[in-house]
Amino acid sequence: MKKQPQPKKIVVYWKQSDKYEVYSSLVGFVERHPEYNRETITHYITRKLVPYQTEDLTLWRTNYIERKK
């Protein structure tokens, strides 16, 4: 039986407010926060495999494991 890939989520930690936001895709994040460049963030989280960080936020991609009911 072939293992299905786990869905990925985008997690954003806002440093100033000490809050987290979770997005189903990077597109959703960029639509809500157009001041951030999608290509730059993609370069960090998919090619360099490190979180994207600014003085305002830390953003990373993580596996989402759904809790069984």
ChimeraX attribute file (.defattr): number of C-alpha atoms within 10 A of each C-alpha:
attribute: neighborCount
match mode: 1-to-1
recipient: residues
	/A:1	3
	/A:2	4
	/A:3	5
	/A:4	6
	/A:5	7
	/A:6	11
	/A:7	11
	/A:8	14
	/A:9	17
	/A:10	20
	/A:11	20
	/A:12	20
	/A:13	17
	/A:14	16
	/A:15	13
	/A:16	9
	/A:17	9
	/A:18	8
	/A:19	10
	/A:20	13
	/A:21	11
	/A:22	16
	/A:23	14
	/A:24	14
	/A:25	13
	/A:26	19
	/A:27	13
	/A:28	13
	/A:29	19
	/A:30	14
	/A:31	11
	/A:32	9
	/A:33	10
	/A:34	11
	/A:35	8
	/A:36	12
	/A:37	10
	/A:38	14
	/A:39	9
	/A:40	10
	/A:41	19
	/A:42	17
	/A:43	13
	/A:44	16
	/A:45	17
	/A:46	12
	/A:47	9
	/A:48	10
	/A:49	12
	/A:50	14
	/A:51	18
	/A:52	18
	/A:53	14
	/A:54	10
	/A:55	8
	/A:56	10
	/A:57	17
	/A:58	15
	/A:59	23
	/A:60	21
	/A:61	22
	/A:62	13
	/A:63	11
	/A:64	12
	/A:65	10
	/A:66	8
	/A:67	5
	/A:68	4
	/A:69	3
